[in-house]
Amino acid sequence: MNILHHSPTFHRSHARRDPFEARFGAPLPLGLRDEAAGMSWDMFDQIYSPRRGHYRLEHWRLHHLGSGKAVFEASVRVDEVPHTSTAVASGPIAALTGMLYELGCNIEIVGLHQRKIGNRTATFLHAERDERRAWSMAINEDPVESSLLAIVAAANRL
């Protein structure tokens, strides 16, 4: 089940603000907020947006075909070995999860939330793999790339 939430900026105050709210003034999604309560920004960023791991998105391109379909091309490194794939899907999120599945990473998106922070988009992804669940985060100027980087971060956490 894929759930996409575009959340507005929130302003509220309480004793144990989450690290994202402390930095950007908007709270994390509820499940992640509880998990990250009391963390510093650096610790939160290091845990939920890992820069290292088995998977790394090198580059990607999207070509819209019409009728709700697109061709997605991506280069993904798995343990430093490059893999280039092409997929036809309803969008880049479906395409990248399909590509990761073919590379041995059967990740399923349980929830996806996005928040605008200035000219950037923060994507929070709740994912499952082999009955384990984890949250991830990515921030990028491009909302699509933010989503793709959050998927890769989740794959590396799981």
Backbone as ProteinMPNN parsed JSONL, in Angstrom:
{"seq_chain_A": "MNILHHSPTFHRSHARRDPFEARFGAPLPLGLRDEAAGMSWDMFDQIYSPRRGHYRLEHWRLHHLGSGKAVFEASVRVDEVPHTSTAVASGPIAALTGMLYELGCNIEIVGLHQRKIGNRTATFLHAERDERRAWSMAINEDPVESSLLAIVAAANRL", "coords_chain_A": {"N_chain_A": [[0.842, -1.172, 0.0], [0.761, 2.045, -0.996], [1.125, 5.24, 0.27], [0.781, 8.612, -0.115], [1.562, 11.641, 1.262], [1.264, 15.061, 1.254], [2.332, 17.411, 3.286], [1.448, 20.351, 5.032], [3.292, 23.19, 6.356], [3.796, 23.136, 9.823], [3.21, 24.741, 12.923], [4.008, 24.429, 16.121], [4.44, 23.829, 19.614], [6.178, 22.008, 22.017], [7.516, 20.096, 24.767], [9.364, 17.967, 24.003], [10.491, 18.288, 21.226], [10.802, 17.025, 17.929], [13.798, 16.301, 15.978], [13.67, 17.284, 13.319], [11.608, 19.143, 13.383], [12.71, 20.915, 15.234], [14.753, 21.947, 13.696], [13.586, 22.813, 11.232], [10.994, 23.692, 11.739], [8.686, 22.216, 11.26], [6.81, 19.32, 12.036], [7.878, 15.859, 12.172], [6.499, 12.961, 10.431], [3.995, 11.147, 12.25], [4.645, 8.422, 13.318], [7.428, 8.34, 12.931], [8.15, 10.611, 14.311], [7.766, 9.918, 17.02], [9.706, 7.919, 17.24], [12.072, 9.335, 16.808], [12.188, 11.247, 18.756], [13.836, 13.503, 20.864], [16.353, 13.148, 19.714], [19.422, 14.514, 18.403], [19.864, 16.758, 15.586], [22.045, 15.984, 13.944], [22.45, 13.283, 14.67], [19.962, 12.19, 13.951], [19.939, 12.713, 11.145], [22.148, 11.176, 10.35], [21.29, 8.563, 10.978], [18.76, 8.196, 9.635], [19.135, 9.064, 7.067], [21.225, 7.659, 5.602], [24.493, 7.907, 4.236], [26.106, 6.002, 3.288], [26.191, 2.552, 2.257], [24.829, -0.536, 0.941], [23.531, 0.161, -1.412], [23.418, 2.656, -3.964], [22.204, 5.419, -5.656], [23.147, 6.421, -8.73], [22.586, 7.959, -11.132], [19.654, 9.159, -12.857], [16.918, 9.136, -15.221], [13.87, 10.283, -16.66], [11.308, 9.604, -18.92], [8.348, 10.64, -20.144], [5.623, 8.798, -21.372], [2.98, 9.173, -21.841], [-0.512, 8.433, -21.228], [-0.323, 7.802, -18.522], [2.037, 6.405, -18.135], [5.615, 5.929, -17.94], [9.031, 5.899, -19.039], [11.707, 4.884, -17.211], [15.021, 5.356, -16.52], [17.874, 4.235, -14.846], [20.917, 4.277, -12.972], [22.27, 2.235, -10.663], [24.341, 1.556, -7.969], [25.423, -1.403, -6.496], [26.949, -2.561, -3.786], [29.253, -1.276, -4.787], [29.278, -2.157, -7.429], [28.288, -1.285, -10.612], [24.975, -1.021, -11.951], [22.799, -0.753, -14.6], [19.528, 0.045, -15.428], [16.343, -0.164, -17.084], [12.971, 0.731, -16.91], [9.471, 0.467, -17.454], [6.919, 2.171, -16.039], [4.344, 3.419, -13.792], [5.419, 5.621, -12.638], [8.433, 7.201, -11.296], [8.915, 6.251, -8.673], [7.643, 3.738, -8.474], [9.078, 2.51, -10.525], [11.787, 2.551, -9.584], [11.592, 1.006, -7.212], [10.898, -1.423, -8.369], [13.219, -1.926, -9.887], [15.113, -2.176, -7.829], [14.096, -4.48, -6.633], [14.673, -6.369, -8.635], [17.39, -6.374, -8.306], [17.719, -7.737, -6.006], [16.72, -6.568, -3.71], [13.977, -6.518, -2.101], [12.071, -4.277, -1.451], [9.295, -2.694, 0.074], [7.095, -0.002, -0.059], [5.583, 1.439, 2.643], [4.585, 3.806, 3.616], [4.64, 7.255, 2.6], [5.721, 10.498, 3.008], [5.813, 13.972, 2.34], [7.395, 17.129, 2.813], [7.558, 20.582, 2.26], [10.413, 22.542, 2.53], [11.502, 25.524, 2.492], [13.05, 26.015, -0.579], [13.327, 23.369, -1.025], [12.479, 19.835, -0.844], [11.532, 17.63, 1.639], [11.529, 14.206, 2.038], [9.957, 11.592, 3.673], [10.093, 8.266, 4.266], [8.466, 5.252, 4.917], [9.274, 1.984, 5.069], [9.27, -1.532, 4.189], [10.977, -4.632, 4.42], [11.524, -8.001, 4.122], [9.939, -8.552, 6.434], [10.826, -6.617, 8.184], [10.736, -3.263, 9.286], [11.455, 0.154, 8.513], [12.168, 3.654, 8.812], [13.093, 6.302, 6.58], [14.862, 9.181, 5.266], [15.149, 11.887, 2.949], [16.431, 14.871, 1.5], [15.97, 17.233, -1.008], [16.227, 19.526, -3.798], [14.621, 18.806, -5.919], [11.524, 17.302, -5.895], [10.957, 14.692, -6.847], [13.493, 13.475, -7.022], [14.147, 13.635, -4.33], [12.324, 11.762, -3.292], [13.284, 9.411, -4.549], [15.867, 9.222, -3.482], [15.19, 8.837, -0.818], [14.062, 6.296, -0.972], [16.334, 4.763, -1.608], [17.829, 5.273, 0.701], [16.19, 3.973, 2.567], [16.43, 1.333, 1.63], [19.11, 0.918, 2.247], [18.994, 1.073, 5.018], [17.528, -1.145, 5.659]], "CA_chain_A": [[0.0, 0.0, 0.0], [1.536, 3.276, -1.072], [0.384, 6.397, 0.737], [1.544, 9.836, -0.329], [1.015, 12.778, 1.994], [1.932, 16.355, 1.151], [1.935, 18.041, 4.528], [1.781, 21.765, 5.146], [4.165, 23.54, 7.468], [3.096, 23.199, 11.092], [3.88, 25.488, 13.982], [3.514, 24.032, 17.434], [5.522, 23.817, 20.588], [6.052, 21.108, 23.157], [8.796, 19.885, 25.45], [10.303, 17.087, 23.29], [10.352, 18.442, 19.78], [11.642, 16.131, 17.139], [14.927, 17.041, 15.407], [13.279, 17.981, 12.094], [10.836, 20.312, 13.814], [13.641, 21.853, 15.861], [15.577, 22.564, 12.65], [12.828, 23.402, 10.13], [9.711, 24.217, 12.185], [7.579, 21.335, 10.875], [7.029, 18.027, 12.684], [8.02, 14.611, 11.417], [5.306, 12.109, 10.456], [3.737, 10.684, 13.611], [5.432, 7.258, 13.736], [8.838, 8.716, 12.956], [8.29, 11.615, 15.367], [7.94, 9.2, 18.287], [10.974, 7.187, 17.168], [13.213, 10.258, 16.783], [12.069, 12.243, 19.827], [15.012, 13.71, 21.698], [17.617, 13.014, 18.974], [19.991, 15.71, 17.785], [19.731, 16.741, 14.136], [23.135, 15.205, 13.347], [22.181, 11.854, 14.885], [18.805, 11.862, 13.124], [20.374, 12.71, 9.749], [23.056, 10.035, 10.159], [20.534, 7.308, 11.056], [17.64, 8.083, 8.697], [19.562, 9.441, 5.722], [22.608, 7.161, 5.529], [25.246, 8.241, 3.017], [26.817, 4.778, 2.883], [25.391, 1.345, 2.318], [24.946, -1.433, -0.211], [22.891, 0.726, -2.601], [23.626, 4.08, -4.227], [21.64, 5.882, -6.918], [24.156, 7.218, -9.433], [21.856, 8.946, -11.926], [18.368, 8.674, -13.35], [16.196, 9.933, -16.213], [12.47, 9.918, -16.81], [10.704, 10.008, -20.192], [6.906, 10.385, -20.083], [5.071, 8.183, -22.578], [1.554, 9.45, -21.927], [-1.39, 7.384, -20.681], [0.076, 7.453, -17.163], [3.242, 5.565, -18.122], [6.885, 6.602, -18.195], [10.239, 5.073, -19.09], [12.63, 5.333, -16.18], [16.358, 4.777, -16.653], [18.661, 4.552, -13.653], [22.147, 3.554, -12.67], [22.333, 1.968, -9.226], [25.498, 0.763, -7.539], [25.186, -2.37, -5.426], [28.286, -2.913, -3.296], [30.204, -0.653, -5.722], [29.138, -2.706, -8.782], [27.239, -0.514, -11.288], [23.89, -1.698, -12.665], [21.934, 0.185, -15.302], [18.245, -0.593, -15.719], [15.261, 0.615, -17.677], [11.671, 0.178, -16.53], [8.263, 1.209, -17.795], [6.088, 2.129, -14.835], [3.461, 4.577, -13.644], [6.224, 6.746, -12.182], [9.785, 6.843, -10.88], [8.936, 5.499, -7.412], [7.34, 2.344, -8.835], [10.18, 1.993, -11.341], [12.976, 2.286, -8.77], [11.363, -0.143, -6.33], [10.988, -2.598, -9.235], [14.636, -2.151, -10.204], [15.768, -2.699, -6.621], [13.636, -5.861, -6.486], [15.464, -7.186, -9.56], [18.759, -6.42, -7.781], [17.717, -8.507, -4.765], [16.229, -5.771, -2.586], [12.516, -6.514, -2.231], [11.57, -3.246, -0.547], [7.92, -2.262, -0.148], [6.811, 1.283, 0.572], [4.418, 1.387, 3.518], [4.078, 5.176, 3.68], [5.534, 8.274, 2.07], [5.288, 11.845, 3.38], [6.72, 15.021, 1.869], [7.219, 18.456, 3.388], [8.356, 21.643, 1.645], [11.24, 23.334, 3.442], [12.094, 26.512, 1.596], [12.999, 25.577, -1.978], [13.621, 21.934, -1.062], [11.448, 18.908, -0.388], [11.967, 16.533, 2.509], [10.711, 13.004, 1.873], [10.058, 10.612, 4.756], [9.596, 7.017, 3.705], [8.362, 4.104, 5.809], [9.411, 0.854, 4.147], [9.375, -2.876, 4.762], [11.733, -5.639, 3.676], [11.687, -9.24, 4.888], [9.23, -8.392, 7.705], [11.435, -5.553, 8.991], [10.319, -1.933, 8.847], [12.341, 1.263, 8.878], [11.948, 4.972, 8.232], [14.251, 6.959, 5.97], [14.619, 10.57, 4.899], [16.035, 12.544, 1.981], [16.079, 16.26, 1.215], [16.518, 17.63, -2.3], [15.47, 20.574, -4.477], [13.67, 18.13, -6.803], [10.716, 16.384, -5.091], [11.093, 13.314, -7.339], [14.793, 12.969, -6.576], [14.034, 13.456, -2.885], [11.652, 10.468, -3.096], [14.178, 8.325, -4.967], [16.948, 9.116, -2.495], [14.605, 8.252, 0.393], [13.938, 4.855, -1.229], [17.681, 4.185, -1.481], [18.176, 5.329, 2.127], [15.447, 2.89, 3.222], [17.072, 0.069, 1.24], [20.353, 0.799, 3.016], [18.663, 0.853, 6.432], [16.946, -2.474, 5.828]], "C_chain_A": [[0.886, 1.233, 0.0], [0.652, 4.442, -0.674], [1.268, 7.608, 0.556], [0.839, 10.969, 0.387], [1.864, 14.0, 1.703], [1.445, 17.138, 2.354], [2.325, 19.505, 4.542], [2.759, 21.988, 6.289], [3.314, 23.678, 8.72], [3.899, 24.035, 12.063], [3.239, 25.077, 15.298], [4.709, 23.931, 18.362], [5.2, 22.802, 21.671], [7.448, 20.758, 23.642], [9.795, 19.062, 24.641], [10.089, 17.189, 21.794], [11.267, 17.461, 19.069], [12.731, 16.952, 16.448], [14.588, 17.799, 14.121], [12.511, 19.25, 12.439], [11.748, 21.361, 14.445], [14.444, 22.609, 14.803], [14.756, 23.353, 11.626], [11.446, 23.934, 10.518], [8.498, 23.407, 11.79], [7.839, 19.958, 11.478], [7.227, 16.886, 11.687], [6.675, 13.902, 11.355], [5.205, 11.414, 11.816], [4.605, 9.511, 14.056], [6.912, 7.561, 13.85], [9.102, 9.733, 14.058], [8.543, 10.946, 16.714], [9.298, 8.515, 18.348], [12.18, 8.118, 17.324], [13.201, 11.285, 17.913], [13.345, 12.301, 20.66], [16.344, 13.575, 20.986], [18.119, 14.387, 18.542], [19.767, 15.61, 16.279], [20.801, 15.865, 13.494], [22.902, 13.708, 13.491], [21.023, 11.402, 13.997], [19.211, 11.729, 11.652], [21.255, 11.498, 9.446], [22.294, 8.705, 10.128], [19.544, 7.168, 9.9], [17.978, 8.468, 7.26], [21.002, 8.985, 5.508], [23.262, 7.48, 4.187], [26.014, 7.029, 2.481], [25.883, 3.588, 3.016], [25.597, 0.523, 1.061], [24.481, -0.777, -1.506], [23.192, 2.215, -2.717], [23.05, 4.412, -5.605], [22.647, 6.82, -7.567], [23.507, 8.331, -10.257], [20.568, 8.316, -12.421], [17.797, 9.656, -14.365], [14.783, 9.397, -16.342], [11.958, 10.472, -18.138], [9.223, 9.642, -20.129], [6.41, 9.865, -21.429], [3.629, 8.596, -22.83], [0.78, 8.28, -21.358], [-0.936, 6.914, -19.303], [1.305, 6.573, -17.061], [4.476, 6.4, -18.432], [7.991, 5.564, -18.286], [11.222, 5.698, -18.11], [13.946, 4.602, -16.388], [17.157, 5.187, -15.43], [19.921, 3.711, -13.608], [22.245, 3.462, -11.153], [23.582, 1.147, -8.95], [25.067, -0.134, -6.388], [26.552, -2.877, -5.01], [29.357, -2.501, -4.302], [30.178, -1.229, -7.138], [28.002, -1.95, -9.477], [26.242, -1.412, -12.024], [23.04, -0.62, -13.316], [20.678, -0.559, -15.711], [17.301, 0.392, -16.374], [13.96, -0.065, -17.295], [10.569, 1.08, -17.054], [7.335, 1.043, -16.606], [5.202, 3.365, -14.799], [4.215, 5.807, -13.169], [7.567, 6.273, -11.671], [9.856, 6.045, -9.582], [8.674, 4.025, -7.689], [8.488, 1.731, -9.626], [11.392, 1.653, -10.487], [12.763, 1.12, -7.816], [11.402, -1.44, -7.132], [12.421, -2.938, -9.598], [15.38, -2.723, -9.004], [15.362, -4.149, -6.373], [14.451, -6.785, -7.389], [16.92, -7.31, -9.119], [18.825, -7.121, -6.424], [17.228, -7.767, -3.542], [14.719, -5.611, -2.721], [11.883, -5.565, -1.209], [10.142, -2.865, -0.927], [7.696, -0.96, 0.604], [5.501, 1.174, 1.344], [3.775, 2.775, 3.613], [5.113, 6.153, 3.165], [4.931, 9.639, 2.385], [6.295, 12.834, 2.82], [6.354, 16.341, 2.522], [8.105, 19.431, 2.609], [9.118, 22.357, 2.75], [12.017, 24.327, 2.577], [11.932, 26.063, 0.158], [13.308, 24.093, -2.131], [12.421, 21.127, -0.574], [12.102, 17.84, 0.468], [10.991, 15.38, 2.304], [11.008, 12.057, 3.022], [9.37, 9.351, 4.262], [9.58, 5.949, 4.785], [8.316, 2.881, 4.903], [9.541, -0.453, 4.907], [10.176, -3.759, 3.821], [11.929, -6.837, 4.588], [11.148, -9.1, 6.31], [9.891, -7.414, 8.674], [10.976, -4.221, 8.418], [11.307, -0.885, 9.321], [11.883, 2.531, 8.176], [13.234, 5.447, 7.579], [13.85, 8.384, 5.602], [15.6, 10.997, 3.819], [15.513, 13.952, 1.75], [16.761, 16.652, -0.093], [15.655, 18.745, -2.885], [14.375, 19.978, -5.362], [12.855, 17.132, -5.979], [10.812, 14.925, -5.54], [12.413, 12.728, -6.864], [14.815, 12.768, -5.062], [13.388, 12.105, -2.566], [12.572, 9.301, -3.43], [15.314, 8.127, -3.965], [16.437, 8.546, -1.175], [14.415, 6.744, 0.232], [15.291, 4.176, -1.05], [18.127, 4.2, -0.021], [17.458, 4.219, 2.896], [16.061, 1.535, 2.893], [18.352, -0.141, 2.033], [20.097, 0.582, 4.504], [18.146, -0.563, 6.675], [17.903, -3.542, 5.333]], "O_chain_A": [[1.68, 1.427, 0.92], [-0.441, 4.616, -1.214], [2.402, 7.621, 1.035], [-0.341, 11.227, 0.149], [3.079, 13.963, 1.895], [0.269, 17.491, 2.431], [3.421, 19.861, 4.108], [3.019, 21.087, 7.087], [2.235, 24.269, 8.682], [5.13, 24.034, 12.027], [2.064, 25.351, 15.543], [5.857, 23.947, 17.918], [4.078, 22.751, 22.177], [8.441, 21.09, 22.995], [10.971, 19.421, 24.591], [9.562, 16.267, 21.171], [12.349, 17.12, 19.547], [12.605, 18.172, 16.34], [15.167, 18.854, 13.863], [12.744, 20.305, 11.85], [11.576, 22.557, 14.214], [14.776, 23.779, 14.992], [15.169, 24.431, 11.196], [10.789, 24.571, 9.694], [7.372, 23.871, 11.971], [8.97, 19.473, 11.438], [6.802, 16.952, 10.534], [5.787, 14.21, 12.15], [6.221, 11.131, 12.451], [5.252, 9.607, 15.099], [7.576, 7.085, 14.77], [10.168, 9.715, 14.674], [9.431, 11.359, 17.461], [9.962, 8.528, 19.385], [13.193, 7.731, 17.907], [14.113, 12.106, 18.011], [13.863, 11.275, 21.1], [17.382, 13.859, 21.585], [17.33, 15.31, 18.34], [19.513, 14.528, 15.751], [20.498, 15.084, 12.593], [23.128, 12.947, 12.549], [21.099, 10.349, 13.363], [18.865, 10.747, 10.996], [21.114, 10.872, 8.395], [22.622, 7.821, 9.336], [19.499, 6.121, 9.254], [17.191, 8.223, 6.345], [21.891, 9.801, 5.264], [22.642, 7.334, 3.134], [26.506, 7.044, 1.353], [24.919, 3.612, 3.781], [26.436, 0.848, 0.222], [24.976, -1.113, -2.582], [23.22, 2.941, -1.724], [23.376, 3.76, -6.597], [22.961, 7.88, -7.027], [23.84, 9.505, -10.095], [20.411, 7.095, -12.407], [18.138, 10.839, -14.373], [14.536, 8.205, -16.155], [12.145, 11.649, -18.447], [8.88, 8.461, -20.066], [6.731, 10.415, -22.483], [3.11, 8.386, -23.926], [1.362, 7.244, -21.04], [-1.139, 5.753, -18.949], [1.586, 6.042, -15.987], [4.397, 7.434, -19.095], [7.905, 4.49, -17.69], [11.523, 6.89, -18.18], [13.982, 3.372, -16.429], [17.125, 6.347, -15.02], [19.979, 2.598, -14.131], [22.297, 4.474, -10.454], [23.842, 0.154, -9.629], [24.432, 0.315, -5.434], [27.236, -3.546, -5.785], [30.253, -3.28, -4.626], [30.987, -0.822, -7.972], [26.871, -1.965, -8.993], [26.612, -2.417, -12.631], [22.609, 0.321, -12.65], [20.745, -1.655, -16.269], [17.438, 1.607, -16.238], [13.853, -1.29, -17.348], [10.714, 2.302, -17.094], [7.003, -0.075, -16.212], [5.296, 4.241, -15.659], [3.708, 6.924, -13.282], [7.819, 5.069, -11.615], [10.771, 5.24, -9.409], [9.398, 3.16, -7.198], [8.834, 0.567, -9.423], [11.971, 0.578, -10.643], [13.675, 0.315, -7.627], [11.888, -2.456, -6.634], [12.798, -4.11, -9.614], [16.183, -3.645, -9.146], [16.186, -4.96, -5.951], [14.873, -7.859, -6.962], [17.608, -8.251, -9.515], [19.865, -7.103, -5.766], [17.314, -8.294, -2.433], [14.24, -4.685, -3.376], [11.251, -5.992, -0.243], [9.82, -2.73, -2.108], [8.067, -0.836, 1.771], [4.453, 0.861, 0.78], [2.551, 2.89, 3.682], [6.316, 5.916, 3.277], [3.771, 9.903, 2.068], [7.497, 12.569, 2.824], [5.183, 16.641, 2.755], [9.267, 19.133, 2.333], [8.547, 22.731, 3.775], [13.058, 23.996, 2.008], [10.823, 25.763, -0.286], [13.528, 23.614, -3.244], [11.486, 21.661, 0.022], [13.094, 17.227, 0.075], [9.776, 15.56, 2.386], [12.167, 11.757, 3.309], [8.198, 9.377, 3.887], [10.57, 5.762, 5.491], [7.423, 2.756, 4.065], [9.873, -0.482, 6.092], [10.072, -3.653, 2.599], [12.441, -6.702, 5.699], [11.814, -9.48, 7.273], [9.549, -7.388, 9.856], [10.845, -4.072, 7.203], [11.915, -1.014, 10.383], [11.292, 2.489, 7.097], [14.329, 5.046, 7.973], [12.673, 8.745, 5.623], [16.738, 10.53, 3.778], [14.307, 14.197, 1.798], [17.96, 16.438, -0.273], [14.491, 18.894, -2.515], [13.318, 20.586, -5.533], [13.429, 16.201, -5.414], [10.756, 14.019, -4.709], [12.448, 11.606, -6.358], [15.438, 11.827, -4.572], [13.847, 11.389, -1.676], [12.636, 8.321, -2.689], [15.675, 6.996, -3.642], [17.173, 7.843, -0.482], [14.588, 5.994, 1.192], [15.382, 3.129, -0.409], [18.739, 3.239, 0.446], [18.048, 3.593, 3.776], [16.199, 0.683, 3.771], [18.646, -1.262, 2.448], [20.917, -0.039, 5.181], [18.306, -1.112, 7.766], [17.588, -4.73, 5.394]]}, "name": "protein", "num_of_chains": 1, "seq": "MNILHHSPTFHRSHARRDPFEARFGAPLPLGLRDEAAGMSWDMFDQIYSPRRGHYRLEHWRLHHLGSGKAVFEASVRVDEVPHTSTAVASGPIAALTGMLYELGCNIEIVGLHQRKIGNRTATFLHAERDERRAWSMAINEDPVESSLLAIVAAANRL"}
